[in-house]
Amino acid sequence: MSTLGGIAVIFDLDGTLVDSEPNYFEAGRQTLAEQGITDFTWSDHEGYVGISTQETLALLKERYGLAVPLESLLADTNRRYLELARAATPVYPEMRKFVELLAAEGVPMAVASGSSPEAIEAILAGTGLATHLRTVVSADEVAHGKPAPDVFLEAARRLGAAPADCVVLEDAAPGAAAAHAAGMRCIAIPYVAAQADDAAFATAGLLLRGGQAEFTAQSAYAWLAGSAPAS
């Protein structure tokens, strides 16, 4: 019997389970370069961490006054991203340990991400995480992406779990805000250190200001066990 009671765990994917942001930056940079935008930097990219690819491109289309249809930008970026993701997407070692620890305890788990279903599937399959993470929700499948709670609420529905029994792991402020809006607890592991003071992270039950360098599977498990509802 798990010491975690009726807890279900929902993982964000990009920047939380896997370090995929460099691939997203490169895919977006190449797409913009094809449109004549050559000054898009990593610092620029950091401002869009945590929101869906489609919403990011809609904002970039407006920012740079691009005439090309959003659907075309999205198709080009997703194609480039999938090529990069399939070539190499590293899993954070302690996150892999955490997933395996929860799986051994029979804890229900899901992935809720702003990435496309194809990108999520490619990464989970390529990293071997698909073995344990079979319930997956993309922002493409719900009405609104993060910071709206839709993806997390849909993940809870598919797991058959009440939102109050769910704990979300997130690296970005919009995701922490979405978890709070969904009525779920949150373990926040900021991907961009400078964003650790964002008000959305203040709603997290556990905020690891040092990001992935501070996260360990055992400490996260201990926190979950300590916050589990009494059975």
C-alpha positions, 0 to 999 in steps of 0.5 A: 500500500502506498504511503501517498494515499489517494494522491495522483501526480500530473507532470508538465513535460518541457523543462520539468521532465525533460530539458527540451527548451533548447530544442524549442528555442532552436526550432523557433529560431529557425522558423523566424529566420526563414521569415527574415527575423534573425535577432531572436535570442535565448533571452527572448525565448525565456519569456515564452517558457510555459505557454503552448507552442501555438500561443507562443507563435501567435505572440511572435507573429504579432510581435514581428508583424509576420504575414505568414499564416499562424498554421504555417508557422506552427507546422514549420516549428513543430516539424523542426522541433520533432526532428530535434526532439527525436535526435536528443531530448535529455530526461532530468535524472532525478525526475526519471527516478521520481517517475519510477518511484511513483510507478513502483507505488502504483501512484496514478500519473499523467502528463499535461503539456502545452506541446503538440500530441505528436511532440509529447508522444515522440519524447515519451517514447524516445526517452522510455518515459512512456512505459510509466506515463500513459495518460497524456493531455496536450493543450491542443486538446482543450479550449485554453492552454496554461495559465488556464487550468484546462489541461490539468483538469482534463488530466485529472478527469482521465485519471479519475482523480479529484483535483484536490487529490492531484499534485502538479510538477511545473517549471513555469509560472503559467503552469503554476498558475494553472495548477492553482486555478485547477485547485491542485497542489504544486511542486514548482521547479523554476526553469528560469531562475529569474522567474522564481519570484513570480507571484504564481510560484508563491501559490506552490506548496513546495517551491524549489528556487534552485530548479532542477539542481535542487530537486531530488526524487526522495525529497519530493516523495517525502513532501508528497507523503507528508502532504497526503490526505489522511485515509 
